Amino acid sequence: MKTGGIDSSRIEAMISQLKAAATRPEAKVPAIALEAPAAKVNFADALKGALDSVAATQNASADLGKRFTMGDDSVSLSDMMVASQKSSIAFQATVQVRNKLVSAYHEIMNMQV
């Protein structure tokens, strides 16, 4: 019997194949079960690490800017500008993450219990 262009006997055959595959015991243990679970990361530690990274980027940018303005020949204008832009982008991303966290905090505090 055809239903909508598909033969129902083919559908029943596929369903029986799926049922047989589902009830068949697996001979080997999946490789995923043998791997060690991922280490848990504390949110506060991850946040502190990210903020430290942004601070280090800003400090490096300020140092390059200071060295360039003092006339250090080993620092080029392009290096200083690239470091400055990296620092700016990292800071803007940090501000956006902070804004999202504050927004989520306000939403949680306004929830009805």
C-alpha positions in Angstrom: 0.0 0.0 0.0 1.4 3.4 -1.0 0.9 6.4 1.3 2.0 9.7 -0.1 4.5 8.2 -2.5 6.2 6.0 0.0 5.6 2.3 0.2 4.4 1.3 3.7 6.2 -2.1 3.5 9.5 -0.2 3.1 8.8 1.9 6.1 7.9 -1.2 8.2 11.1 -2.9 7.0 13.2 0.2 8.1 11.5 0.3 11.5 12.2 -3.4 12.0 15.9 -2.8 11.1 16.1 0.0 13.6 14.5 -2.1 16.4 16.9 -4.9 15.7 19.9 -2.6 15.8 18.6 -1.0 19.0 18.3 -4.4 20.8 21.6 -5.8 19.5 24.2 -5.7 22.3 27.4 -3.8 21.4 30.6 -5.8 21.2 32.9 -3.1 22.3 32.8 -0.2 24.7 32.5 3.2 23.1 35.7 5.2 23.1 34.0 8.1 24.8 33.5 6.1 28.0 37.2 5.4 28.2 38.3 9.0 28.2 38.8 10.9 31.5 36.1 13.5 32.2 37.0 17.1 31.5 38.4 19.0 34.4 35.9 21.3 36.1 36.7 25.0 35.9 35.6 27.3 38.6 33.7 30.3 37.2 35.5 32.8 39.4 38.9 31.5 38.4 38.0 31.7 34.7 36.7 35.2 35.1 39.8 36.3 37.0 42.0 34.7 34.3 40.2 36.6 31.6 40.4 39.9 33.5 44.2 39.3 34.1 44.7 38.7 30.4 42.9 42.0 29.5 45.0 43.8 32.1 48.2 42.3 30.8 47.2 43.4 27.2 46.5 46.9 28.4 49.8 47.1 30.3 51.8 45.8 27.3 50.1 48.4 25.1 50.8 51.2 27.6 54.4 50.1 27.8 54.8 50.1 24.0 53.2 53.5 23.8 55.5 54.9 26.4 58.6 53.4 24.8 57.5 54.8 21.4 57.0 58.3 22.7 60.4 58.2 24.5 62.0 57.5 21.1 62.9 53.8 21.4 64.0 52.7 17.9 63.0 49.0 18.6 59.3 49.9 18.7 57.6 50.8 15.5 54.4 52.9 15.1 52.6 49.9 13.6 53.5 47.7 16.6 52.3 50.3 19.0 49.0 50.9 17.1 48.3 47.1 16.8 48.9 46.7 20.6 46.7 49.6 21.3 43.8 48.2 19.1 44.2 44.7 20.7 43.9 46.4 24.1 40.9 48.4 23.1 39.1 45.4 21.6 39.8 43.2 24.7 38.5 46.0 27.0 35.3 46.5 24.9 34.7 42.7 25.0 35.1 42.7 28.7 32.7 45.6 29.1 30.1 43.7 27.0 30.5 40.6 29.1 30.1 42.6 32.2 26.9 44.2 30.8 25.5 40.8 30.0 26.3 39.5 33.5 24.6 42.5 35.1 21.6 42.1 32.9 21.3 38.5 33.7 21.6 39.3 37.4 18.8 41.8 37.2 16.6 39.4 35.4 17.2 36.7 38.1 16.5 39.2 40.9 13.2 40.3 39.2 11.9 36.7 38.9 8.8 35.8 40.8 9.4 33.0 43.2 
